[in-house]
Amino acid sequence: MNVTKLINLKRYRLRELRPDTKHIAKHLPDTLHSQKLLRKQGVIHVFKDEATMNRVAETIMSQGTYIGMVRGHERWAFKFDEPVGHRSDRNGNRLPLYWGEMKIKGGKYHVIPRTRPSNK
């Protein structure tokens, strides 16, 4: 099977995945979970809102680029023309994020706003 057919098959299978709900709150602004991560790690990557997060997931499923297996997760990514979220640090600095990445493991996925796709 050629690479294009394999990637198209993988894209088709994305529709069969379920969201991994335990990761949603940490990638949304002003949730207890994201604020806890900010205090603990000093930095967070959050979407503008839940609607944006859902749009990113749908776009990655239909148009995303297959990155491969990275640190135990299958990954797909897509670069948007407008920021989909931001990276915030403890000092209140914000960096707009244009990339969305989908991490897949065990039939579940979650999306993350990123500065760039993960490296293999």
Buried (B, 14 or more C-beta within 10 A) or exposed (E): EEEEEEBEEEBEEBEEBEBBEEBBBBBBBEBEBBBEBBEEEEBBBBBBBBEBBBBBBEBBBEEBEBBEEBEEBBBBBBEBEEBBBBBBEEEEEEEEBBBBBBBBBEEBBBBBBBEEBBEE
